[in-house]
Amino acid sequence: MKLGTATTRIALAHLFVAALLLPFPVHADDDSQLAEGARVFSTVAGVGCKTCHGEYAEGDVGVGPYIRGATEGAIRAAIDATGEMIVIKSAITEDEIKAVSAYVGSLGTMQAVRTLAKRGRFLPAEVSIRPGTAVQLIIQNSSIQPHTFKSDNLGIGEFVVAGRSSGSVEWRAPEAEAEFSLYCTDCKLKDQFFTVRVAASAKEFRPVVSVSSATDDAM
Ligand code: HEC
């Protein structure tokens, strides 16, 4: 009996290890699908979704609306029925629809936080984020030169943003209140910081589950 119990325990331990290992390959798949989705989002049909919906799907171009977090159902419905999106309809493949849906959906789980870097100054210079919030930190580089941004405490390493464009990094705020900062290593002003304040009093970010729930219900 004792042996039996021990064997069971070993078997359970194996199951447990298997369960722990399982997420890794699944995650790798997810990552490549998200990368493919990002590619579709910026290039499909030679225009990409971003031309009309904005580089980060925020609806900031003035053509298509904010679609961060839009579901596959809403995206399919839009491709089928939106006149402006006709160019997409004839070019996009089934796999590309799935990939771009995963990507747009993942954007909806992150709060988009923007700052404009101008000669080393940041506008805004500070943001407040609720603890535990997943963030897509977007840095717009107003200079024609590429610039390098760095943080000593965000844990994201150095990254370069090309001239007159933007770059983003994904980051999750800790559960405890804290302050983080980021700076430009090669700008004119080197003593300026972009501060990310993690505070319980910050406005809550609500992940977008569905842009057009009415459309999804009908499907
Ligand atoms: C040429 C411009 C253009 C392109 C390219 C484009 N869209 Fe759109 N899209 C629009 C416009 C305009 C609307 C709004 C239509 C309306 O409100 O009737 C829209 C609507 C949508 C909606 C519905 C939003 C809502 O609130 O219901 C989704 C989802 C969407 N687009 C996703 C995408 C995706 C994903 C891509 C790329 C695969 C894409 N669009 C490419 C212009 C575009």
Residues whose N, C-alpha, C, O or C-beta is under 5 A from the ligand:
A	BS01	HEC	V47 G48 C49 C52 V63 G64 P65 Y66 I67 A70 A74 I75 A78 T82 E84 M85 I88 V100 V211 S212
